[in-house]
Each structure stands twice: as structure tokens, then as C-alpha cells.
């Protein structure tokens, strides 16, 4: 079950990270971004860092959703499944 839950977290977050990276970097030139005021990175490094940052944020969101999801069978006061 853990592998299935990992798949439920990582695959959708991968797709969202790809779409978010495409949308953000269509509007922002990576060469205009400076880290800590003076460090400039190449386009490929900024693209990769951005993708993995977006993937991490989406994965954390998905993992939190799975963590908060109810476990087991949910029943009402008459012991009927909801």
C-alpha cells in the first residue's frame, strides 16, 4: 500500500511541476534571476531548480492530503456506510 500511496503523491505532483514550470518560465527569464543578490546561474540550472522546487511543493501538498484523508470505513450514527 505504501508504494501505491507514493505513486498517488509523486505522479500528480510531477505533472503539476511540469505545467507550473512551463507557465512560470514562459513569463520569467531565468537569466534575470539572481540568488542572494549576486549569484547568477545558467538557464538549465534555474529550470532544474525551479522544476524540483515546484515538484517538492506539489508533493508536500499531495502527501498532506493523503495524510489527512480518513482511514477505514466511515459510518453514520446508524452504522450505515457513508
NULOTI-225458 format. One line per field, with one value per residue: x, y, z of N, C-alpha, C, O, CB in turn; residue in one letter; residue number from 1. Coordinates in pm, whole numbers. Glycine has a CB too. Example, Ala and Ser with C-alpha at 12.3 -4.5 7.8 and 13.67 -1.06 7.14 Angstrom:
BEGIN
n.east c(1319, 1285) $
n.north c(-569, -225) $
n.up c(780, 708) $
ca.east c(1230, 1367) $
ca.north c(-450, -106) $
ca.up c(780, 714) $
c.east c(1320, 1290) $
c.north c(-330, 3) $
c.up c(780, 787) $
o.east c(1424, 1341) $
o.north c(-332, 114) $
o.up c(846, 804) $
cb.east c(1131, 1408) $
cb.north c(-447, -60) $
cb.up c(905, 572) $
r c(A, S) $
k c(1, 2) $
! end
This chain:
BEGIN
n.east c(82, 205, 369, 178, 55, 272, 298, 56, 114, 355, 332, 105, 205, 440, 338, 204, 422, 564, 379, 356, 620, 648, 459, 555, 820, 766, 699, 903, 1241, 1511, 1772, 1745, 1714, 1862, 2049, 2073, 2149, 2384, 2469, 2458, 2296, 2308, 2072, 1974, 2026, 1863, 1613, 1603, 1624, 1394, 1194, 1226, 1175, 905, 800, 854, 694, 435, 429, 444, 200, 21, 93, 18, -257, -320, -237, -424, -659, -950, -930, -1008, -1345, -1613, -1885, -2230, -2447, -2621, -2479, -2447, -2274, -2112) $
n.north c(-120, 119, 177, 230, 457, 629, 651, 780, 1026, 1121, 1106, 1277, 1517, 1546, 1594, 1838, 1996, 2006, 2147, 2385, 2479, 2527, 2732, 2934, 2983, 3067, 3322, 3438, 3517, 3307, 3407, 3655, 3619, 3645, 3494, 3542, 3800, 3828, 3594, 3434, 3194, 2940, 2901, 2634, 2533, 2693, 2628, 2353, 2367, 2516, 2342, 2118, 2242, 2319, 2063, 1950, 2116, 2058, 1783, 1776, 1895, 1703, 1482, 1572, 1585, 1311, 1222, 1346, 1231, 1034, 722, 380, 252, 473, 548, 629, 744, 527, 308, 274, 271, 563) $
n.up c(0, 62, -157, -348, -239, -248, -523, -574, -472, -595, -882, -974, -867, -1012, -1270, -1224, -1149, -1391, -1554, -1407, -1412, -1687, -1719, -1543, -1635, -1888, -1851, -1701, -1736, -1689, -1669, -1559, -1293, -980, -724, -383, -428, -583, -709, -1011, -1208, -1466, -1738, -1757, -1501, -1341, -1449, -1378, -1095, -1039, -1137, -964, -719, -752, -785, -535, -369, -467, -416, -137, -80, -186, -29, 224, 188, 153, 403, 570, 490, 557, 728, 677, 712, 687, 883, 953, 1221, 1237, 1171, 899, 589, 467) $
ca.east c(0, 291, 412, 64, 40, 383, 261, -51, 173, 462, 295, 34, 290, 530, 264, 181, 551, 592, 290, 391, 748, 622, 388, 641, 934, 719, 686, 1024, 1367, 1598, 1893, 1714, 1703, 1988, 2036, 2146, 2191, 2499, 2497, 2376, 2309, 2272, 1929, 1942, 2028, 1742, 1500, 1602, 1592, 1254, 1112, 1230, 1106, 761, 766, 853, 576, 315, 435, 406, 55, -46, 118, -66, -393, -332, -224, -546, -774, -999, -887, -1109, -1484, -1683, -2027, -2310, -2492, -2696, -2382, -2454, -2157, -2138) $
ca.north c(0, 236, 209, 290, 593, 707, 680, 881, 1156, 1167, 1122, 1403, 1633, 1558, 1660, 1976, 2065, 2034, 2254, 2509, 2526, 2582, 2860, 3035, 3019, 3137, 3463, 3484, 3473, 3259, 3487, 3774, 3581, 3641, 3433, 3611, 3931, 3835, 3466, 3406, 3055, 2923, 2873, 2495, 2515, 2758, 2543, 2231, 2403, 2554, 2223, 2038, 2317, 2304, 1923, 1933, 2182, 1981, 1654, 1801, 1917, 1574, 1398, 1622, 1543, 1168, 1207, 1392, 1154, 939, 583, 280, 271, 581, 510, 729, 701, 402, 209, 261, 339, 693) $
ca.up c(0, 67, -293, -416, -185, -303, -661, -571, -438, -684, -1023, -998, -838, -1126, -1378, -1185, -1155, -1531, -1601, -1337, -1466, -1819, -1704, -1479, -1718, -2007, -1812, -1634, -1796, -1581, -1656, -1479, -1152, -906, -594, -278, -475, -673, -775, -1128, -1254, -1606, -1761, -1727, -1356, -1287, -1490, -1296, -956, -1036, -1152, -842, -615, -777, -760, -390, -313, -504, -347, 2, -77, -206, 88, 333, 158, 185, 548, 635, 441, 657, 712, 706, 672, 755, 903, 1022, 1355, 1224, 1125, 755, 527, 402) $
c.east c(86, 340, 299, 43, 151, 355, 153, 3, 265, 418, 213, 120, 394, 462, 240, 312, 589, 507, 325, 523, 729, 555, 479, 753, 894, 711, 815, 1146, 1461, 1726, 1870, 1708, 1844, 1961, 2127, 2207, 2305, 2530, 2401, 2403, 2269, 2123, 1891, 1938, 1902, 1618, 1490, 1565, 1445, 1162, 1108, 1165, 955, 716, 758, 729, 449, 313, 398, 256, -22, -27, 34, -211, -414, -323, -354, -670, -820, -955, -1003, -1247, -1548, -1831, -2099, -2358, -2572, -2609, -2398, -2335, -2200, -2074) $
c.north c(126, 276, 275, 434, 683, 744, 787, 1019, 1205, 1190, 1249, 1525, 1653, 1632, 1808, 2056, 2098, 2148, 2388, 2565, 2589, 2719, 2968, 3078, 3070, 3287, 3522, 3429, 3429, 3341, 3615, 3745, 3575, 3583, 3505, 3742, 3933, 3705, 3448, 3263, 3049, 2891, 2732, 2470, 2576, 2677, 2419, 2263, 2442, 2434, 2142, 2111, 2304, 2161, 1896, 1996, 2106, 1846, 1670, 1824, 1787, 1482, 1442, 1583, 1395, 1146, 1244, 1315, 1056, 797, 490, 319, 381, 545, 626, 672, 570, 288, 177, 331, 467, 694) $
c.up c(0, -72, -370, -368, -237, -447, -668, -541, -549, -828, -1048, -970, -948, -1241, -1348, -1190, -1298, -1585, -1536, -1388, -1604, -1809, -1646, -1572, -1856, -1979, -1754, -1706, -1685, -1564, -1578, -1330, -1092, -768, -495, -326, -575, -746, -893, -1173, -1401, -1618, -1719, -1576, -1295, -1326, -1401, -1152, -943, -1046, -1023, -724, -630, -750, -610, -327, -345, -433, -200, 16, -93, -86, 207, 312, 192, 336, 620, 591, 548, 624, 745, 658, 753, 762, 972, 1155, 1354, 1173, 977, 694, 457, 265) $
o.east c(47, 351, 323, 16, 128, 384, 156, -57, 252, 463, 250, 110, 432, 521, 254, 311, 642, 559, 322, 535, 787, 591, 479, 779, 980, 715, 834, 1155, 1489, 1783, 1966, 1697, 1933, 1863, 2246, 2305, 2322, 2612, 2280, 2517, 2206, 2057, 1789, 1853, 1840, 1528, 1381, 1482, 1379, 1063, 1001, 1106, 884, 607, 668, 665, 363, 206, 327, 194, -118, -120, -16, -281, -515, -394, -389, -777, -738, -944, -1085, -1263, -1539, -1893, -2038, -2315, -2590, -2661, -2367, -2298, -2308, -2083) $
o.north c(229, 394, 366, 523, 800, 856, 874, 1120, 1319, 1286, 1326, 1626, 1767, 1720, 1893, 2172, 2206, 2236, 2492, 2686, 2693, 2811, 3081, 3198, 3113, 3369, 3643, 3309, 3508, 3344, 3678, 3837, 3510, 3618, 3525, 3789, 4033, 3706, 3447, 3217, 3140, 2857, 2711, 2393, 2515, 2660, 2385, 2193, 2404, 2424, 2102, 2046, 2281, 2139, 1827, 1935, 2091, 1798, 1586, 1778, 1762, 1412, 1359, 1550, 1359, 1061, 1182, 1333, 1000, 759, 519, 406, 382, 514, 707, 564, 509, 182, 66, 439, 477, 793) $
o.up c(-55, -102, -450, -449, -267, -490, -755, -580, -594, -891, -1137, -1040, -975, -1303, -1436, -1232, -1325, -1654, -1602, -1407, -1633, -1882, -1694, -1587, -1933, -2071, -1758, -1735, -1594, -1455, -1534, -1249, -1146, -703, -522, -270, -645, -838, -876, -1175, -1454, -1520, -1653, -1528, -1207, -1244, -1353, -1093, -845, -973, -977, -637, -532, -698, -563, -240, -258, -394, -144, 111, -20, -45, 282, 408, 252, 390, 720, 650, 621, 508, 832, 573, 876, 661, 1041, 1197, 1459, 1135, 933, 739, 399, 193) $
cb.east c(-93, 409, 459, -63, 40, 515, 214, -157, 251, 572, 216, -91, 360, 579, 131, 120, 660, 569, 144, 400, 848, 535, 264, 701, 1024, 581, 576, 1025, 1431, 1635, 1948, 1581, 1630, 2052, 2070, 2255, 2228, 2618, 2484, 2406, 2220, 2357, 1894, 2045, 2154, 1730, 1514, 1740, 1682, 1223, 1163, 1373, 1148, 727, 870, 979, 566, 310, 574, 483, 15, 7, 267, -54, -426, -222, -109, -566, -738, -1151, -765, -1113, -1562, -1663, -2041, -2431, -2575, -2814, -2393, -2587, -2087, -2084) $
cb.north c(0, 210, 84, 206, 591, 629, 552, 842, 1146, 1069, 1001, 1409, 1614, 1420, 1589, 1983, 1979, 1911, 2218, 2484, 2409, 2487, 2842, 2980, 2901, 3083, 3478, 3441, 3586, 3116, 3520, 3833, 3443, 3781, 3282, 3522, 4012, 3876, 3348, 3507, 2959, 2811, 2894, 2403, 2580, 2904, 2501, 2163, 2518, 2650, 2136, 2002, 2465, 2344, 1829, 1994, 2325, 1962, 1592, 1922, 2014, 1506, 1400, 1775, 1568, 1087, 1295, 1538, 1080, 946, 552, 254, 140, 718, 378, 774, 811, 422, 82, 318, 245, 811) $
cb.up c(120, 159, -366, -393, -31, -292, -731, -467, -305, -683, -1069, -913, -702, -1172, -1402, -1043, -1090, -1614, -1573, -1187, -1476, -1901, -1615, -1348, -1733, -2051, -1712, -1485, -1883, -1607, -1794, -1525, -1137, -896, -601, -223, -362, -595, -674, -1244, -1168, -1672, -1907, -1792, -1294, -1339, -1638, -1301, -909, -1148, -1267, -808, -618, -923, -827, -328, -366, -657, -359, 57, -188, -332, 125, 344, 11, 114, 600, 608, 310, 666, 802, 853, 687, 681, 987, 934, 1417, 1132, 1207, 699, 424, 487) $
r c(X, X, X, X, X, X, X, X, X, X, X, X, X, X, X, X, X, X, X, X, X, X, X, X, X, X, X, X, X, X, X, X, X, X, X, X, X, X, X, X, X, X, X, X, X, X, X, X, X, X, X, X, X, X, X, X, X, X, X, X, X, X, X, X, X, X, X, X, X, X, X, X, X, X, X, X, X, X, X, X, X, X) $
k c(1, 2, 3, 4, 5, 6, 7, 8, 9, 10, 11, 12, 13, 14, 15, 16, 17, 18, 19, 20, 21, 22, 23, 24, 25, 26, 27, 28, 29, 30, 31, 32, 33, 34, 35, 36, 37, 38, 39, 40, 41, 42, 43, 44, 45, 46, 47, 48, 49, 50, 51, 52, 53, 54, 55, 56, 57, 58, 59, 60, 61, 62, 63, 64, 65, 66, 67, 68, 69, 70, 71, 72, 73, 74, 75, 76, 77, 78, 79, 80, 81, 82) $
! end
